[in-house]
């Protein structure tokens, strides 16, 4: 876990997040504030794996974390930390 609030937990992405990650990344209303590009399930699977792999890079300057609702452990979104 990275940090938590009363209702949410922020942690590293995991492969079990794929369905929620795909749902988020295939929503045009969400993506209008990010890349704007909707990807297929397979493309999201590849992207999720890449984001997970980035945690182990020593020169990483870009992290995406999962936001989980504690009440039911549902994936509800992501948060990014970018070294500037």
N, C-alpha and C positions, 0 to 999 in steps of 0.2 A: 504494500500500500504506500502511496506517495503522501496523501493526506486524506482526512475525512471531515465531514461536517455532521450535524445531527442526523441528516437524512441521506447524505451521499458519501460515496467512497470514490476516490480517484486512485487508480492503479494502472500498472502497465497493461497494455493490450495483450490479449491471449487469443489463441485460435478459437476458443469457445465463443468469442465475441463476433464471429463471422456473420451470423444472421442479422444481428443488430447493426453491425458496421455496414453491411450491404443495404439495409433499410435506410440508414442515414445517408449513405453515399449515393443512393438512387433517387433521392428526393430533390427535385429541381428547386424547391423553395429554400432548402438548406444550402444547396450548392451555389445559389446565386451570390452568396457571400464568400465563397471559396473559389474553387476552380471553374465552376459552372459546367463542368463536363460530367455527365452521367456515365457510369461504367457498368459493364455486365457483372454478373455474379462472379465469374471466373477472374475478371480483371480486379475486382475487389478482393478476392481471395489472395491473389498475387500481391496486391498493395498491402494488405494486412500483414502478410508474411514479411514483406520488406520493412514495414514499420517496426515489427517485432525484432527483426534482425538488427535494426539500428541501435537498439538499447546496448548492444555489446561493442559497438564501435568506439574506440578510444578518442577519435576526433569528431564525434557526433556533435552537432550544434542545433539539432532539430528533433524534438521529441513530441510524440502524440500519445496521450494517455486516455484511458477509458473512464467514463463517468458511470457509476453503478448506483442504482437506487437500493439502499439498504433493506427496505421493507420486503422486497421480493427478489433482490439480486438481479434486477433487470438492467441491461445495458441501455442507457438513455442518451449517450452522446460521447463526444470527445472534447479534449482540451489540448491546445498546443503550447509548447514552451520552445521559444526560438531564441538562441543566443545571438545577441546583436552587439 
